[in-house]
Amino acid sequence: MKLDSNDDDDVALFDAEEDSAARKNKIRHPVASFFHLFFRVTAILVYLLCGSVGGSFIACMVTIILLLSCDFWTVKNITGRLMVGLRWWNQVDDDGKNHWVFESRKAGGNQSSASRSSNAESRIFWLGLIICPVVWVIFAFFTLVSFKIKWLAVVILGVVLQGANLYGYVRCKVGARTNLKNMATNYFGRQFLKQVCHCNSRTSS
């Protein structure tokens, strides 16, 4: 009987480890993950189809601009917060100066399991965030080389909007490390100044 109970415990522990790994790789926000890629990938496909198949330039341009605008708003305000716990925005103070604010959700704490991002969502978020702006940069290069000047405004808009989200979220990601580094530097700087002042006071006395 004791052997049976030990075997049952071993199986339960093994299953718990598998469940934990499955939860880490599970997509917790499927709708947000879908729309994180939908608008930006659709904008790229529309650009490629309009360039190869043809069609009304005005209709294609308006469609791409709408898709890029929806992508910028969705990624900035929704998918970044849900999928990786990051958020950035720009605010204007009373003096009329612009300030960029970068936030990252603290790990652990009292977060519910549904609010925590998974490894799968993190990979989807960062791959989509990095690859698509690179694609628009390639489009801009080929637009200049092939002298398709009428498409230049569209590809530049793609580079700017998706590049702005990439820059904002990279700043959010590295901001915590930068703040810790600055805190450590300031702490050791203050300790060094205290030691120097203490030595000067001893020598003067």
N, C-alpha and C positions, 0 to 999 in steps of 0.2 A: 504493500500500500504506500509506503513511503517513497519507493522508487517511482510509482505512478505519479505521485504529487510533485516530485522533483522534475519529472519529464514534462508535466503540464506547465510548471513554472518556466522551464526553458523555452517551451514553445510560445508561451505568452510574451516573454521578453523578446524573442526573435520577431514575433509579429509586431510588437510595439516599435521596434527599430525600423521595420519595413514601413509601418504606417507613418512614422516621423519623416522618413526619406520621401515618401509619396506626398506628404503634405508640403514639403519644401519645393517639390517639383510640380505641384498642382497649380493651375491657373485659377486664382481666386476671383479675379475680375475679368471674365471672358468678354463682356461687352466693351469695357474700356480697352482691353488688349486688341480687340477687333478694330475699333475706331482709331486706335493709335496708329495703325498701319493703313487703314482703309483710305483716308483722305489723301495722304502723301503718296501712296502707291498708285491710286487712281489718277492723281494729277500727272504723275510720270507717264502712265499708260496713255492718257489723253494726249499728252504732248507728242509721244512717239507715233501714235496713230494719225494725229493731225499732220505731222511732218511727213509721214510715208504715204498715207492714203489720200490725204488732201482734205478739202472741205472749206467751210467758211472760216476765215481767219478770225473774224470778230467773235463768232460763236465759240470757237476753240479757246481764244484768249480769255473771254469772260468766264468760261467753264473752269479753266485752270486757275484763274485768280480766285474764284469762289472756293474751289477745293483747297487751295493753299491757305486762304483766310480761315476756313473752317478747321483746317489742320492746326494752324498756329494757335487758335483759341482753345481747341480741344486739348492739345498737348500741354499748353501752358497752364490751363486752369483745372483740368480733370485728370488726364492719364498720368501725369507726373506725380500728382499727390496720391493717387490710388495705387499705382504700380510700383513705385520706388520710394514713396514718402518724401518727395522733394517739391519745393515750390519757390517761385521767384516772381517778383513784380517790381514795377517802377512807381515811385510816389513823389509828389511835389510838396515841399515844405512851405511854410508861410512866407519865406523869402523868395519863392519862385524857383528854387534849385531842385534839380532832379536827383533822387537817391535810389540806387538799386538795392533791393532787399533780397537776400538769399536765405532760405530756410531748409532745414532737413529734420525729418522726424527722428526723435530719439529712439534708439534701439531698446527693446525690453519695455520696462515700465508696466503700465496698466493697459496696454493695448490688447484689444480683442484679437482672436486668431483671424477673424475676417479682415481686419484692418492691416495686418502685416503683409508685406510683399513677399512673394515667393521667388526662388531662383529662376524659374521659368519666365515669370513676368519681367524680372530684371533683365534677363537676356533679350527678350523681345523688345523691351523699351529701349535699351541702349543700342542694339543693332539697328533698329529702325531710326533712331535719333541720329546715328552717325553715318549710316550708309546713304540715306536719301539726300542729305546736303552734298555729299561727295558726288552723287549722280548729277545734281544740278550744276555743280562746278564743271563737270565734264561736258554737260550740255552747253554751258556758257562758252567753253573753249571751242567746241565744234561750231557753235553759232558764229563766233568771230572768224574762224578759219574759213568757213563756207560762205561768209558774207550774207548770212540771213539776218539782216539788221532788224527786220520787223519783229523777230522773236526775241531780240536782246532784252527788251523790257520785261518780258515774261520770265526768262531764265534768271535775270538779276533779282526779280522779286522772289523767285523760288530760293535762291541762294540766301537772300537777306532774311526772309521769314524763318526758314528752317535753320539757318545758321544762328539766328538770334536765340531760338529755343535751345540749340546745342550749347551755345556759349553760356546761357543762363543756368542750365542744368549741370554743366561741368563746374561752374562756379559754386553751385549748391553742393555738389559732391565733394569738392576739395576744400570748401570753406571751413568745415569743422577741423580738418587737419591743419589748415593755415592758422586758425584761431588758437589751437593748442600749441602750435609752434611759437606763435607770437607771445602767448602767455608764458611759456617756458623761457623764452628769450628775455622778456621783461623781468621775470622773477630772478633769473641769474644776474641780470644787470643790476637790479636793486641790491642783491646780496653783495655783489662786487663793490658797489658804491658805499655800502655800509662798512665793509671791511676797510676800504680806503679811508673813509672819514674816521673810523676808529683808530687806525694806525696814525693818522695825522694828529688826532687829539692826544695820543700817547706821546708822540715826539715833541709836540709843543709844550706839554706839561713837564 
